[in-house]
Amino acid sequence: MTIDWAALGSVFGVSLVVTVVLVGLFTLGVAGLSRRERAAARGGSATAAVTGAYVCFAACAAAVAYGIRLIVA
């Protein structure tokens, strides 16, 4: 049995990058929702922040769905 170290390194690198990007997107989504809370407390609205947060959450959900599709197929 031999190990293809190049393939293993490639899988590790791609999974590390995707993980960091997904965590970053989710963090931006949470930050956008917290801006809405701060704006509501001050009597304003933060529609751009909320829209951005929902886009970030949708991108996270799409990436997770794509990953599940890859596993199942």
QUIGIFEN-V833800 format. One record per backbone hydrogen bond with DSSP energy under -1.0 kcal/mol. CO is the residue of the C=O (numbers start at 1). NH is the residue of the N-H. E is the energy in kcal/mol with one decimal. If there is no record, write none. Layout:
CO;NH;E  CO;NH;E
This chain:
3;5;-1.3  4;8;-2.3  5;9;-2.6  6;10;-2.1  7;11;-2.5  8;12;-2.3  9;13;-2.6  10;14;-2.5  11;15;-2.4  12;16;-2.2  13;17;-2.3  14;18;-2.6  15;19;-2.1  16;20;-2.2  17;21;-2.4  18;22;-2.6  19;23;-2.4  20;24;-2.2  21;25;-2.6  22;26;-2.4  23;27;-2.3  24;28;-2.4  25;29;-2.1  26;30;-2.3  27;31;-2.5  28;32;-2.3  29;33;-2.0  30;34;-2.0  31;35;-1.7  32;36;-1.4  33;37;-1.7  34;38;-2.2  35;39;-2.6  36;40;-2.6  37;41;-1.9  38;42;-1.4  39;44;-3.0  46;50;-2.1  47;51;-2.6  48;52;-2.4  49;53;-2.2  50;54;-2.4  51;55;-2.0  52;56;-2.3  53;57;-2.5  54;58;-2.3  55;59;-2.3  56;60;-2.1  57;61;-2.4  58;62;-2.5  59;63;-2.2  60;64;-2.3  61;65;-2.6  62;66;-2.4  63;67;-2.2  64;68;-2.4  65;69;-2.3  66;70;-2.3  67;71;-1.9  68;72;-2.5  69;73;-2.4
